Structure formats: structure tokens, C-alpha cells
Amino acid sequence: MSLDIKFENLVYCARSFSLFQKDEKNILKGISGEFRANELSAIMGPSGSGKSTLLNVLSEYMTNGVTGSITINGEKWNNKRYKKKFAYIMQEENLHAVLTVKEAMRFSIKLKTGNSMTEKEQQKKILSILETLKLDNKLNTYAQYLSGGQQKRLSIALELVDDPQVLFLDECTTGLDSVSSTQCIQFLKKLAMEGRTIICTIHTPSALMFEMFDHIYALANGNCIFQGASFNVVLFLKELGLVCPSTYNPADFLLEIANNDYGSQNERLTKVIENGKNEFYRGQPCITLNNNNELKLSSTHDETLNEQPSSFVYQLALLVLRNYKISHRNVTLIIIRLVISSIVGLMVGGMYLNIGNDGVHTFHNFKYIFVSEFFLLYISYYSQQTAFPLELPIIKREVFNRWYTSSVYYVALSLTDIPMTIISTSIYLAITYFMTNQPLDRAVAFFAVGLLTSFVSQGFGHFASSLFDLQGTLTFAAVFLPLYGIFSGIFILVKDTHWIFHWIFQISFIKHSLDAAATTILGWNRDKMDCSDNYCHYQLPKKFLKTIDLNENITISIRALVIFLIVFRVTAFLIMNYRLKRSK
Ligand SMILES: Nc1ncnc2c1ncn2[C@@H]1O[C@H](COP(=O)(O)OP(=O)(O)OP(=O)(O)O)[C@@H](O)[C@H]1O
């Protein structure tokens, strides 16, 4: 299906708010035009003229502040129907550094097309795309070791697996040398000749590249100053008395004019081209290659592929698998987490050695419980702090291009860390529990509370990392984690503080962890402990719990922890979803 995109009187108004004023700036100023199927179109213009904005508006990457009309094949913009046919290749490649080219392509095709192709067909398709993009000799190379040009080609290849009909490319040649740039444009031209609509923003194309474009849409200060065939640019300018020297690159000449190097001509150009409405300078419609042509990348599945997205469970399984692959290649982080859990476990175990059943040390035992819950809070929080900020650009690209939904991503993110959380929490608890000589019959309940604390803290980490960048997440932790500790009930009892502070204890989930964990070890009518001294004031644990005002109602604490778990994760998901959907 060929798709022509037409826009009329398109205005984009950027609004920014500060404390005292509201700023509004028109970035696109009522422009019109059409990008057709079978054509390779370039959006050109000086820096800041609105090229990326136009691309973002047409691809629906930006929707707020946009007025005017956009139609596809003459029909009103219909998000659901047409968005499936679009792919947006962003300026930054945003690839998973530790996935090989082959792995990245396999995940892409599986996520995007589900089970609509057999394994063999998928491999054939991947190979044909990579051959065309000259990446077939890099199948087993990690993305991080590809050159800039190869990374750019891989980011294009990843989006081609489900045969999008419209390709938006932002600055597709930026950072590439002239040979790679020309190869990239040649490839895009091939894609356009297969019937696709290819629209890219470009800075300063060489004369050779400029000629390869079928259609040029030039902007200056948010207005259209030319739209038409590339071979008509010189003619158009000549008619306005701006003669391009025969040895000059027409693209450079057009940009110099847009930059006012030949006086202020833009207003005049905009008027003649009617801000994009004037179609006089368009070329002849381009020829589409037929199905037998060797350039054709599309398979017989074309029309059905996009209609059959893979299921939630299938995508979830793939994303979890991908996350495992990535985290196992970043093995240092795993080792650090396990080593820290073991070392801190040994230190804490050594510090509180054999105190677990000694009435002299009941208060120390309570401190051991606090230290343990607080350590679990720290390690689980910090293990998640990079989870979202570093992945955001990649996820943004993949969610926008409909590889999967943000909810699948978040569930996969949460599931991926479960085994590691269980292992590191268990290592720490096993070491300290046995070294401190706690009662064995209470181990399961104590471990369960420890695990719940880890999962709540993980959710807290997600919540913070969905709100801030990496630096912000660290600052947030530096402020809030000690506060959580202060209001945990170990330093001062709730009843000994002014009522004004009581609510803070309630929202300090570490207090609920401490209450629950202390109940599992010291509560439930535990018998008298041993006494290694002449007199042990707290030999009977119940007496100690009474002193610290702990009512042993574990249900309340567990309920509070579960509520925190749900609130943190739901809030993290909602913020993440908002950030993923928010335009640039
Ligand atoms: N949300 C925004 N708020 C304020 N100004 C904005 C916003 N978005 C874009 N702009 C401004 O609009 C202008 C056009 O931006 P755009 O990114 O579209 O330019 P461009 O032609 O792609 O530039 P470049 O070639 O340098 O990437 C710039 O001056 C930019 O600063």
C-alpha cells in the first residue's frame, strides 16, 4: 500500500512555562506540502529552521501545539490504521551496545512480527536486509563495536523487518563520511523505488547526493522556501533572479540563500512557493519497481505482517530474554551485587556474632534486624537506579515504533531482576542469620519479610529512576534513604515524638519492614532466651517488644508493605509511560 502524506497550513507552537511568564514560539508557520510514495524526499534548511520539528509533527512524535491538517492518501489522519505503517529512525542510534547485529535483528523481527513468519523466513528476511545494507559481514559484531555509519545502517535495518511503508529519518547522514552518506542515501532511494515514502532531514548534502533526492522541501525560519524536484531548484531560483553558478552545488546555494547570504530573500521565496502550496516545481511521478525486481525487500507477508502484532506474553518472554542477555554481558554489575551482599553479610554477621538467642543482646538483635532491612533497602534501590534513565532513549524509540507497549516493557523490567534480587537477598540473609544464631524455625518468615523489603525497595528504585536522570536518582537516594532510616522507629519511638511527625513514620516503609521482621524473630510468644550474664532484662522477647511499643500485628505491616509495593510500581509505570509518550 503506497502512502502519500499531505499537510496544509501546519503550525507548531512551542510553549514553555517559567515561574513568571509563559513563552510561546511558532516554530512551523502555516506550511503546506506533500510527501509522496515512491519518492525520496529531503527536508532541508539552516540549523534551527524547523526540519526536525516538521518530521516530528508528521510522524506524530509531537502532537501538542500542532494545528493544521495532515492527511494520508486523502483521508484524515487515522492514528491506528496508518501508524502501523510508519517507522521513525532517530538521529541518535540508541542501540543496545552488547547485542550483536544478528541478535538485535532477531529480537526486532520477533517483537514486531510475532509468529507471522516461520523461523526460516525470518532468517531469510534478516539476511536480505543486512546484505542490502552491507552489514551481512558483521552478523556477530556487538553494536558498540560498529562504526558510526554501520550503527546508523543497523538502526535503519531494525525498522525494516516489518516492511514499513513510510520511513522518517532524522539527520540520517550526520556523523557519516561522504562515502557512507552517499551509500545511505542510495539505499534509501532503493527503498523509495519499491513504493515507500521516505522522508529525511538533511544538513548539507553533496551535489551527488542532492541529485539523488526526488523531492526537496526547504525551510527557513519555519516557512517553506522551496518545494519541488531537486532538478528544479536551480530553475526556481533563477526565475527569481538568483543564479546558481554552474560549478556550484545547488544545495549549498539554496542554504546560503536561506541563511540570508544574498540579502533577505526568504520572504519572497515563501510567497512564490505559497508556503508549500505551489506544486509547479514538482517532478514527474517516480517509477515503482515491480515485484520481480531484485531490489525488493518486501515479502509476500507485507500486508498481513503489520496486522498481527505479537501477543503480550510472547513479547514479554522476548524482552525478559533480551534483558537477561544484556545483563549477563554486563556481568560486572552482577558480581559486584553478589560480592557486596556476601561481604556486608560477613561483616554484619561478625559484628552481631551469636547474639540471636542471648537475652543480654536483645536490643542488639533488634539493631541487627534494622541493619539488615536497611541494607536490603539500599542494595535493591541502587541496583535499579540505572534501570530506566539509561534505557529511556532506546525504549522511547522501540515503543514509538511499536515493537512493544510500555506496559510489556515495565513488566519485563520488573521480572528480569527477580532472580537476582532473590539470590543476593538470600545470600546476605543466610550468612547473617546463621552467624548471629537466630532460631531456625523462624527463618522462613524472616526471609520472606526480607524479600518483600527488597521488592518494595526495587519498586522505590523504579519510582525514583522514572522521575529523574541518573544524577537525580542518586541525589534523591542521598536525601530520602537516610530520612527513611531516621523515621524507622529505631532511633526514636513513634510515641515519643510529637504527633506532627507520626505520619512520616507511616510513610517510611522501612519502619513497616522493621516491625514485621522484628515480629518474626522476637514476637509470636517466643520463649525465654538464654542469658550469658547474671541478669538479662530482656530475656523474655515479649518484654522487649512492649518496651519498643511493637504490637506484633504483622498483618498490618505486611499490608502496608504490599501497598507500598503496588503504589511505587504503578506510579513508576505511569511516570515512565508519560515520559515515553512525551514529545522531545
Ligand atoms: N519545545 C521547544 N521550545 C522552544 N523552542 C523550540 C522547541 N522545539 C524546538 N524549538 C526551536 O525551534 C527551532 C527549530 O528546531 P528544530 O529542531 O526543528 O530545528 P532543525 O532545523 O532541525 O535544526 P538542526 O538542523 O540544528 O537540528 C529551534 O530554534 C529550536 O530551538
The ligand as an SDF file (V2000), in Angstrom:
LIG
                    3D

 31 33  0  0  0  0  0  0  0  0999 V2000
    9.8890   22.8350   22.6210 N   0  0  0  0  0  0  0  0  0  0  0  0
   10.5360   23.8990   22.1470 C   0  0  0  0  0  0  0  0  0  0  0  0
   10.5310   25.0690   22.8320 N   0  0  0  0  0  0  0  0  0  0  0  0
   11.1450   26.1600   22.3550 C   0  0  0  0  0  0  0  0  0  0  0  0
   11.8200   26.1730   21.1830 N   0  0  0  0  0  0  0  0  0  0  0  0
   11.8650   25.0430   20.4680 C   0  0  0  0  0  0  0  0  0  0  0  0
   11.2390   23.8380   20.9110 C   0  0  0  0  0  0  0  0  0  0  0  0
   11.4510   22.8800   19.9800 N   0  0  0  0  0  0  0  0  0  0  0  0
   12.1920   23.4470   19.0170 C   0  0  0  0  0  0  0  0  0  0  0  0
   12.4520   24.7370   19.3000 N   0  0  0  0  0  0  0  0  0  0  0  0
   13.1840   25.6900   18.4970 C   0  0  0  0  0  0  0  0  0  0  0  0
   12.6550   25.6040   17.2060 O   0  0  0  0  0  0  0  0  0  0  0  0
   13.6530   25.7670   16.2460 C   0  0  0  0  0  0  0  0  0  0  0  0
   13.6130   24.6400   15.2620 C   0  0  0  0  0  0  0  0  0  0  0  0
   14.0440   23.4470   15.8940 O   0  0  0  0  0  0  0  0  0  0  0  0
   14.3830   22.1440   15.0390 P   0  0  0  0  0  0  0  0  0  0  0  0
   14.9960   21.1590   15.9560 O   0  0  0  0  0  0  0  0  0  0  0  0
   13.1750   21.7350   14.3070 O   0  0  0  0  0  0  0  0  0  0  0  0
   15.4640   22.7460   14.0300 O   0  0  0  0  0  0  0  0  0  0  0  0
   16.2970   22.0000   12.9220 P   0  0  0  0  0  0  0  0  0  0  0  0
   16.0570   22.7140   11.6460 O   0  0  0  0  0  0  0  0  0  0  0  0
   16.0230   20.5450   12.9240 O   0  0  0  0  0  0  0  0  0  0  0  0
   17.7490   22.3130   13.4700 O   0  0  0  0  0  0  0  0  0  0  0  0
   19.0870   21.4360   13.3980 P   0  0  0  0  0  0  0  0  0  0  0  0
   19.4010   21.2980   11.9630 O   0  0  0  0  0  0  0  0  0  0  0  0
   20.0850   22.2660   14.1150 O   0  0  0  0  0  0  0  0  0  0  0  0
   18.7720   20.1480   14.0710 O   0  0  0  0  0  0  0  0  0  0  0  0
   14.9590   25.8890   17.0120 C   0  0  0  0  0  0  0  0  0  0  0  0
   15.2890   27.2550   17.1000 O   0  0  0  0  0  0  0  0  0  0  0  0
   14.6500   25.3250   18.3430 C   0  0  0  0  0  0  0  0  0  0  0  0
   15.4280   25.9500   19.3350 O   0  0  0  0  0  0  0  0  0  0  0  0
  1  2  1  0
  2  3  1  0
  2  7  2  0
  3  4  2  0
  4  5  1  0
  5  6  2  0
  6  7  1  0
  6 10  1  0
  7  8  1  0
  8  9  2  0
  9 10  1  0
 10 11  1  0
 11 12  1  0
 11 30  1  0
 12 13  1  0
 13 14  1  0
 13 28  1  0
 14 15  1  0
 15 16  1  0
 16 17  2  0
 16 18  1  0
 16 19  1  0
 19 20  1  0
 20 21  2  0
 20 22  1  0
 20 23  1  0
 23 24  1  0
 24 25  2  0
 24 26  1  0
 24 27  1  0
 28 29  1  0
 28 30  1  0
 30 31  1  0
M  END
$$$$
